[in-house]
Amino acid sequence: MPISDVFSAAVLLFLVIDPFGNVPIVIAALGNVAPERRLRVILRECVAAYVILVAFMLGGQTFLQWMQLSEVSLAIAGGIILFLIALRMVFPSPEGVFGDPPGTEPFLVPLAVPLIAGPSALAAVMLMVSRDPAHRVAWIVALTAAMAAATIAMLAAYRLQRLLGERGMLAVERLMGLVLTALAVQMLLDGVRTFVASLGHAA
């Protein structure tokens, strides 16, 4: 598989995970955690999310067979989901924060799931493998690169917020949303093109 495809997949996953957009939620979720434990908690949650995403990546094809879903339907659905996620990044709306009870630190929820390994990320990794199951190693490499970059960004959450400020973080998130919108439209068009071609062959 060309390196450009792996890089493109890593960028897509990085945008879907949206670490810069998650920075305010990470900071809010860690509000009750002792400062000396915050980096350790973020790292733990990122590792947990990575394991979950790899599990869905490796078992995605089997899941599709159980649900009797085609790769084309997943491609179109994935494109729509990513497009809606991208719109929320470009045009943000007020959302509540998934918090833990006072005095406790988050564990799996809400940071690992659904913040990092959310529905869009799970759908994206399953889609990648279903479209080209012969290159699972390459997809895992792309996921590893994306998660490494996302982990670094979230570990630097407090520094990023101080450096860029609230408006700067909002601008970065909207820029990432714009790029993700283009990728989502391309994914949707590829799925529709494949579906139309299959109709032609069936006729």
PyMOL commands that set and color helices and strands:
alter all, ss='L'
color gray80, all
select helices_A, chain A and resi 3-17+19-29+35-67+71-90+111-116+119-131+133-155+157-202
alter helices_A, ss='H'
color red, helices_A
deselect
rebuild
show_as cartoon
